[in-house]
Every structure is written in structure tokens, then in C-alpha cells.
Amino acid sequence: MKKKILITGATDGIGLETAKRLHSEGHTLLLHGRNPEKLAAAERQLTESDGAGQIYTYTADLSRLSDVRQLADSILQAHDQLDVLINNAGVLRTPDTVTRDGLDVRFAVNTVAPYLLTQSLLPILAPGARVVNLSSAAQSAVELDGLRGKHRFIDDMAAYAQSKLALTMWTIAMAEADTSGDRVFVAVNPGSLLGSKMVKEGFGIDGKSLAIGAEVLTRAALSAEFANATGRYFDNDEGRFGSPHADALNPQKRQTVVKVIEELVH
């Protein structure tokens, strides 16, 4: 059965590779990108391939909460159902680490934007829909002032690791709060040091094949293996479901982090 799938950060890296796989299988894709030219190039690349699925494109800067809201509104106006949301977009290192909203860009893009987008699109998530959040093996305890934008990070990796734990925490919290009974909210580490632009810029290495990440995201989006995975964490370095950072399994700490995120989006 063909699905309608939204992928954020779909203009390069794991997002684009995942889009290629899903398009080749005939699924309808909603592709998001920050750069209009790169988004158009990604669309051309897919339409010139053998895939038969429809493609819709959406431009938004996920570091701006107003853009996230506009993105959600555009999708809600154009589509009455969404089967899969892959929150893939992420950032590690950038010259501008503070957003217009006064947040650290890692928390804004990696944590808050996907939370706001997911919450906004809940009304059109179909029965059995899946939300696949790109987590990371890099996870560390969340500094609430860092999440709020009141603390500036000198270490890019520290901000990134905290943002990915916060993402994993709200994934579990949202799974627990879901009243539909059949939707899946899952956090996935697609694999460490894959050859994305982020890895090349952040670590100065080519990295491993992007196909590793695209393959597990396709499984998370469609396979029976993930049908009952709501609230779980899949570690692709280990090739199995596992335990995230201990804080993600602490209900009180999850609630505290989600409360701050809610304050930021409202």
C-alpha cells in the first residue's frame, strides 16, 4: 500500500537518500528543504529517476518557529492525511548559533521545530501513522537554560548531544500521551558518522555510506518491525532496539523537558 510521507531536510544527506528509496517504491513524498534551489534540484533528481510517486515541495527555515508554523499550515491546507512524518532535518555546526527567536540553533532545529511540526500535524496523521525522529548515539543531559536559549554553548557537540536527547525525550512523552492507540512515535539513531554534510563539516571525514541510514529510516517508516515500536529507541549502530540516555527513561525529567519545549512553542 502506497503511503504519503513527509521528510524534513530532504535536499541532501540521509534525507535525500531516504527520499530516493521511497520514491522508487511509488510513495507520495512531501519534501522539505531550507534552500529553494537545493529543494528544486532534489525534486528534479527524483522526477528524472524511475519512481512513480507524486512529489510536493515545501521551503522553510526550521530555525524560525514562524516558518515551522507556516510549513505546517501549508501542509494542512493541501493534504487531509499523512501516513509518515520523518523528522530528519538537523544541524551540528554553523557560524550563527543563535536564532531569531533567541534559541540555540541546535535546540531550535533538532528539538523544538520537529516537536512543533509534529504537534501541528497530529490532526492529519492517519490511523497507524508513524513519526520517525532522527536521534543520535550522541546524547547528554539537557541543560534547561541551554534549551531556553539563556545559556550559550561554546562546544557545538555538547549542544547537539543535548538537543538529540531532548528530541528522544519528547518522542517517548508524545507516545505516552497519544490517545489514538495505534500511531507510532519512534526515535532512531540512523548510524554514527554517516557521510552527510553535517559529519563532513563537523568532523572532517567522509563518513560511512548514507545508505545505512536511509535503509533503517525506510524500515522505520514502513516495515512491520516498527509497527509496535511507539515510545522506543532504535540504535542502528547496534542494529536493534535499545536504551537511550538514562534521562530519557526518567518520567520526571521527560516531563520537565517537554514543559520547557511547550513554553517555547507557545
C-alpha positions, -999 to 999 in steps of 0.1 A, spaced: 0 0 0 14 34 -10 19 60 17 21 98 19 54 107 36 68 140 47 106 142 51 123 173 65 158 181 55 153 162 22 177 181 0 208 161 8 224 135 31 202 108 47 170 127 39 176 127 2 188 91 1 157 81 20 135 101 -4 151 82 -33 143 49 -18 107 58 -10 101 75 -44 114 44 -62 87 24 -44 60 47 -56 51 65 -24 39 101 -24 65 124 -9 63 158 7 99 171 6 111 199 29 142 220 24 156 253 36 172 263 3 147 267 -26 174 259 -52 186 228 -35 150 217 -30 142 221 -67 174 202 -76 163 173 -53 129 173 -69 144 171 -104 167 143 -93 137 123 -81 114 130 -110 141 120 -135 145 87 -118 123 56 -122 100 64 -93 63 70 -99 51 87 -68 39 123 -66 62 149 -51 53 181 -33 79 205 -21 79 229 9 105 256 18 110 266 54 138 276 77 133 253 107 154 276 129 125 301 128 93 290 146 72 312 124 85 293 94 76 260 111 41 272 117 38 283 81 51 249 69 25 231 90 -3 254 78 7 248 41 6 211 46 -27 211 65 -43 232 37 -31 209 9 -34 174 25 -61 158 46 -40 128 55 -3 120 63 10 84 68 46 91 79 65 120 92 103 117 92 118 145 112 153 142 96 165 178 94 193 186 118 223 209 125 255 205 143 279 233 134 270 267 120 285 302 122 252 316 135 244 296 167 216 319 179 183 321 161 159 350 156 138 335 185 169 337 207 174 299 209 205 279 203 201 267 167 208 231 176 179 230 200 157 250 176 162 228 146 168 194 162 143 196 191 118 224 191 110 226 154 101 189 150 81 190 181 60 220 169 57 204 134 46 171 148 21 186 172 7 208 144 2 179 120 -14 155 145 -49 162 131 -40 147 98 -19 118 110 -37 87 97 -46 57 118 -14 37 120 7 67 111 44 68 121 65 97 133 102 88 129 126 112 148 163 112 139 181 108 172 218 101 177 242 79 197 254 113 210 231 121 238 238 141 270 219 155 299 198 186 289 206 219 304 173 236 307 188 271 304 205 259 272 172 247 258 156 280 267 184 300 250 196 315 282 229 297 281 253 299 251 272 268 241 309 271 232 310 234 223 290 225 192 289 188 201 276 195 236 246 215 222 240 188 196 241 159 220 217 177 244 193 185 216 192 149 204 184 137 239 157 163 243 143 150 209 143 114 222 127 125 254 97 142 237 93 113 214 87 90 243 65 116 260 44 120 229 40 83 225 27 81 261 3 110 255 -11 96 222 -47 86 226 -51 71 191 -38 38 203 -22 29 170 2 56 159 39 51 163 64 77 177 99 63 175 134 77 179 161 63 156 199 66 157 204 61 119 241 52 125 271 71 137 294 91 114 275 85 82 287 106 52 264 135 55 274 172 50 270 176 88 296 149 95 320 161 69 318 197 82 317 187 118 344 160 119 364 165 87 358 129 75 339 113 46 320 90 69 302 58 62 276 51 35 244 72 37 226 40 26 230 27 61 208 55 74 184 55 45 178 18 49 168 20 86 146 50 81 128 32 53 122 3 76 111 26 104 86 43 81 71 12 65 81 -22 80 63 -45 104 94 -45 125 85 -10 137 47 -14 139 47 -17 177 77 5 183 60 35 198 79 51 225 111 31 218 146 40 207 163 21 178 201 21 178 213 13 143 249 11 155 238 -20 173 211 -30 148 184 -33 175 161 -15 198 179 -4 229 181 21 257 187 58 251 204 80 277 190 73 312 174 107 314 150 97 286 137 69 307 130 92 337 93 103 336 100 134 357 129 146 336 109 139 304 80 160 318 104 188 327 120 190 293 86 188 275 72 216 297 101 239 286 95 230 249 58 237 253 67 271 268 90 279 238 64 270 212 35 288 229 
